[in-house]
Amino acid sequence: MFHTRIAPTRRPARKRSKGSGFIDVPQPAVHDVVAMQRVIGNRATLQHLNLLQRLPDSAAMIALAGEPKKKSTRYKAFLTKLDTYRNFIRSNTVGRNAGEVTANFRNALDIIAEAQAALDPLIAKIDSKGFGTLSGTKRKRQAIYNMKTELQKERASLIMTQTRYATGDPKLGGAMIANALSSSKTPQAMRLLQSNITGGDRGGSSEVTRYNQSGTEGFFKQNKDAFAFKDQQEFDTAEDANGIRIGQIGTRLRAKMQQQIDLNAQLTALGDNPDANAAKAIQDQLEVVNDEVQQIQAEMDTARTEWNAKQNEFYIGTQLVGINPHNPRLANRDVAMSRIDQLLGANVIAHAQLAFQETNTGDKSGSYMEKAKGRSVDAMRRDNTLDLNNAKLMQQLSRLHLIDLLCFQVDRNAGNIYISTDLNGNVKVTGIDNDMALGTNDNISIRNQELPPLSKYVDADLANRLIQLDTRVLSDLVTDLLTPGEINAMISRFEKLKQQLIKMRDNKQLLSPDQWTLAVKNELFQEDKSYVSNAR
């Protein structure tokens, strides 16, 4: 199912002789990928393939990786599965009720699993015998390898779309699965054009680019290939060097500030009726020194910000969360948290998806996060507009806490929780900057920086959804984004959280929307295990 269409030209159907080795696939008009190859070249086509389509059918795969040889049973089996999946999603509807939706999408997921099973021996064959059963270049071989990621993405797309429809999408009914996948906010990467840039900002410890993308404001954060430090020794060495750097900047700053004091003293000494030329000379010199002071202060601020970012990567990212410093994949974590939030219907995490940023030196990969509405807790605390007595706010902060426990988001500070209120007084909480999460740490029984352990006051609605969640669905949802170790840690946190919630449910401790009272708020303050108490 291609989202970008290039008008094809017709070619005659290819004749097959008996034993020719070609699989029995109808020959269409020149395929989109082939037409694109003619327009922009094969390399560019491969580079942007995942921006233009979900999964190729057999004809598209052949255009990328070549025709199967006569005895290429593995390759043919994989091509057949691609067509089986394409035909299934084009000929089956989403379903008329939650049961049908679950059954239809389970069938689609089973076909994807079969395609993955057919792909594994094909990749193994390539690994053992070079290109093995396929003819062509290294580029074509890479197209086969890329399909492993594409199948994982499609699996996540199916799960997200199933969730959307099973939870009451208004268009539930006769839509084909293929069309439902097209119209959903699925995990496909988006392309951000330079013409849509509206400014810059900071997102957590990284620089971000502000965009207006199709009428929606958001921020692009570029991926990092690696953190600054891989171990304590590297960090300690850099910390010593940074201390020297900060000290040197501070020495220069103090010297310039002393010049300010001296020049101001000279102006004062001139008295009430100074010589105009002498006064102007001092004033001109003072303006130069003032500018230099501002420049050195800016240098100091930059040095401290840069060090703070590296320090957070090491202490929070690597040591606390358990992120691999050699391959942090922060964009993947940002997107994974967004997907998990959508899967559970919590609606407390800013929507994010993988993205490519267009630049003069080529595309940069990262994530695009939609701008959160409202203002941060930090800003609201400063001007005393934060109302922690609001029942809806308490409930939504509980939801955010549950999602963060599942994902091990330990840096939920007052600057990355946004609160908005509509004209009817409805409150909405949104968590932003979610990339320092989903590592290999699974210990949620203690306070981890800003993340407290589970409160005894929990939103009943989201708690029940977590209790009923299938771990296979949760794992499938992020399999294209996280490593097996990170997924295992997430499942471990989920099981621990689930057991606590089941016990609370059985003891009738989960709170409905009307139970978030002033008395509960006071209890939350006393126990100090919630985002309500964190926000005060």
Buried (B, 14 or more C-beta within 10 A) or exposed (E): BBEEEBEEEEEEEEEEEEEEEBBEBEBBEBBBBBBBBEEEEBEEBBBBBBBBBBBBBBBBBBBBBBBBBEEBBBBBBBBBBBBBBBEBBEEBBBBEEBEBBBEBBEBBBEBBBBBBEBBEBBBEBBEEEEBBBBEBEEEBBEBBBBBBEBBBBBBBBBBBBBBBBBBEBEEBEEBBBBBBBBEBBBBBBBBBEEEBBEEEEBBBBBBBBBBBBEEEEBBBBBBBEEBBBBEEEBBEEBBEEBEEBBEEBEEBBEEBBEBBEEBEEBBEEEEEEBEEEEBEEBEEEBEEBBEBBEEBBEBBEEBEEBBEBBBBBBBBBBBBBBBBBEEBBBBBBBBBBBBBBBBBBBBBBBBBBBBBBBEEEEBBBBBBBBBBBBBBBBBBBEEEEBEBEBBBBBBBBBBBBBBBBBBBBBBBBBBBBBBEBEEEEEBBBBBBBBBBBBBBBBBBEEEBBBBBBBBBBBBBBBBBBBBEBEEEEBBBBBBBBBBEEBBBBBBBBBEBBBEBBBEBBEEEBBBEEEBBEEEBBEBBEEEEBBBBBBBE
